Amino acid sequence: MKPVAENVIKSAMNILFIYSLYNVRGTKKPLHTQEQVSFGVSYISACLKERGHDTKLLVLNRVDRGHESSVDGAIRAFKPRMVCVSAVTLEFPFISRIAGYIKSKYPDIYLLAGGMHVSLAPEEAIAGPFDAICIGEGEAPAAEIAGQIEKGQRPSGIMNLWIKNGDSIERNPARPFAQDLDALPFPDRRIWREWISEGAGTKYSILAGRGCPFECAYCCNHAVKKLAPGNYVRFRSPDNIIAELEECCSDLPAHDTVYFEMESMASGGKWAHEFLSKLKGHNLPAKRALSYGTNIRITKGADLDGLFSEMSGAGFKYVNIGLESGSERIRKELLRRDYSDGDMAAAVEAARRHGLKVCLNSIMGLPDETEEDINKTVELNRICRPDWHFVSIFYPYPGTDLYAYCAGKGLIKKPLAEELESKKANILLPKLPARALEKNYLWFNYNVYRGYKPTHVLLARVFRLWLWTKLHGSRAYRRLVDLAPFRWFKVLE
């Protein structure tokens, strides 16, 4: 489906989206690249515009102050009849406080909440200040409730929504997962423009599919697939994706890197081969060649050589791979990721053989983990020597099987951290003291690349992480990054 042209239809109703994040990299505009935009907000905004509504976005950074003033300014200027908020677990307490402020000062504005945390913890969400919550995919429910409010009706009978009606709650059943993703308008990227730093980032993302075929214990997919009937793993047609790619090339001419967001290109089967063939045909005649990246999930004994060859021929330059833990015991027994260290090393070697750069993602601080397990994660990273990596400390997300495992063993700290959550110990580890875990996190990059990269660069990154693990230090870092004379601080990125 083609994108909806803006300002063609007279606005039926003003709808304000509020999105929050925790950003320590600068105090100016909170987003640094188009890649950071929320697909959920973007798709729902596009569907509402398709039906004639006018939408606007307010992005709040939890690190800053004066949020109420920002909310007041947006409401006075835009005069919305409905406010939609979306929140993951880490943002939910903050976004609930903002919603409470709106409900107390602007009681006539209808409050709709959605997002992953709302879907997985609906009883907690509906107990908050919201008039309704959305469980599961939100495009159709948001359009339906907006239509009812526009007509002056009391919202009712909308699948996927729990709706407050006085002291009672109308709990509507779930509709099937949307199967024809091509029927959706392209995501509304324009709503984000005022929140992205000028000239920052040359990368954006395109959602190639929804759903995941795997059952990783720490991920929410195994819980989300149970929220509604119908096939959970779905792909857009290659032609539809390329049509959006062409629109983005026109709308974002300075951007030269595209990340195709999906759980794993390797699970696409026949679809992946068709997509890569068409993408190759699209990229070659282009005046300005694009570079692509995507996700790859490693499976036991998988031969990725052919897939990587096709990806390289289609213009892919890098792949993002979840290593998670270097301990085969942790992967198999706890995370439900059954592949060997040799499988991981072979996949990285195959990617490099076809000219693809590799990013590895690792987690530490997992339940039952020991310092020896962390050392195995460091060692496997050293063997693979990724071009870059991401590492975080495990956070138990409600609704996941690993959260239930931790709760059953009494490992979860209460309350869970709202700030610096991926840099601090979040569960009790009998075999690994919090201080030892956080020290390993701080020195992970140094230990992985020691002897491979300049020592001063590695130590600079240790210093950056040390600043980020101190709340006041991270705020000072943000102010320094904003100062043009301190461009040398880029070495810390």
Secondary structure, 3 states (H helix, E strand, C coil): CCCCCCCCCCCCCEEEEEEEECCCCCCCCCECCHHHCCHHHHHHHHHHHHCCCEEEEEEEECCCCCHHHHHHHHHHHHCCCEEEEECCHHHHHHHHHHHHHHHHHCCCCEEEEECHHHHHCHHHHHCCCCCEEECCCCHHHHHHHHHHHHCCCCCCCCCCEEEEECCEEEECCCCCCCCCHHHCCCCCCHHHHHHECCCCCCEEEEECEECCCCCCCCCCHHHHCCCCCCCCCEECCHHHHHHHHHHHHHHCCCCCEEEEECCCHHHCCHHHHHHHHHHHHHHCCCCCCCEEEEEECCCCCCCCHHHHHHHHHCCEEEEEEEEECCCHHHHHHHHCCCCCHHHHHHHHHHHHHCCCEEEEEEEECCCCCCHHHHHHHHHHHHHHCCCEEEEEECCCCCCCHHHHHHHHCCCECCCCCCCCCCCCCCECCCCCCHHHHHHHHHCHHHHHHECCECHHHHHHHHHHHHHHCCHHHHHHHHHHHCCHHHHHHHHHC
